[in-house]
């Protein structure tokens, strides 16, 4: 090869190298630009108005734990209702949504502070009375008849419900006393402010005492009776706290049918796994007139203690007041200034609302 040909060949190689270098530089610049654009897109996706941000939180494993949640606290398509299928891969895509902070409860939360609040003696009394007020329809004298026969006769008893505010002043109760009831010779019904449940303690005709815990299985409501008047209806179901020495556990239900009639249903079982079987039903009819009409505004005849319908007038320092039963009268006579002060405080709190 001649010198001129070598020169041309070297020039061509130099030109090709220069072109390759330029092309490589252009590709590099384009790749860098693309990388920048991709990075910016990710940044923008994470800096929006908060709509997509929880996805990053969930992906990073920093999702706040929800009290009571299972092993995984990441919202799923099943729970959020936002999952959808990808047409290409068939995978389920999940849209993560923010968790509501109001649903997170831990130590020191407002809910737990309120629940843990210790009531003062006055607040305790007022709380118990307010929870028992819907049951005031029980006040008065009743006649009960069992469905089951005893010695070829149905047992018939007479009993009375009254307020008891003296036996345990800090724990008011509705108490029952019967002359011949085979199931509840005496009983005490109150409200547990800690457990937020009704408590019933009974003593039967044989002197056996049982403790029950219960709540509404049918809430208090009013229905129009055959007399075109409003009648209160409710059911409270009580389970015996623990079985007796014979392994038998009782269940009682007070089923208010109308203002002047209620049922006492008695169930029993042996063993925690067994179901309660109906043992007897006592049909109870009021004697006389109701001491707690369905009205809620009794004007000057409002019982100063229970706020029920006052049936008896009492006086203190020249001023007249009303009480709804013998139990309230006994409590008022014992310490009138206490109940006058509580009534004044109660009225003051109502005026604030």
Secondary structure as GFF3:
##gff-version 3
##sequence-region A 1 353
A	DSSP	alpha_helix	3	46	.	.	.	ID=ss1
A	DSSP	alpha_helix	53	59	.	.	.	ID=ss2
A	DSSP	alpha_helix	77	80	.	.	.	ID=ss3
A	DSSP	beta_strand	84	85	.	.	.	ID=ss4
A	DSSP	beta_strand	92	93	.	.	.	ID=ss5
A	DSSP	three_ten_helix	101	103	.	.	.	ID=ss6
A	DSSP	alpha_helix	110	116	.	.	.	ID=ss7
A	DSSP	alpha_helix	121	132	.	.	.	ID=ss8
A	DSSP	three_ten_helix	133	138	.	.	.	ID=ss9
A	DSSP	beta_strand	140	150	.	.	.	ID=ss10
A	DSSP	beta_strand	153	164	.	.	.	ID=ss11
A	DSSP	beta_strand	173	178	.	.	.	ID=ss12
A	DSSP	beta_strand	186	192	.	.	.	ID=ss13
A	DSSP	beta_strand	197	203	.	.	.	ID=ss14
A	DSSP	beta_strand	209	224	.	.	.	ID=ss15
A	DSSP	beta_strand	230	240	.	.	.	ID=ss16
A	DSSP	beta_strand	248	258	.	.	.	ID=ss17
A	DSSP	beta_strand	261	270	.	.	.	ID=ss18
A	DSSP	beta_strand	277	287	.	.	.	ID=ss19
A	DSSP	three_ten_helix	299	301	.	.	.	ID=ss20
A	DSSP	beta_strand	312	316	.	.	.	ID=ss21
A	DSSP	beta_strand	319	323	.	.	.	ID=ss22
A	DSSP	alpha_helix	326	334	.	.	.	ID=ss23
A	DSSP	alpha_helix	336	352	.	.	.	ID=ss24
###
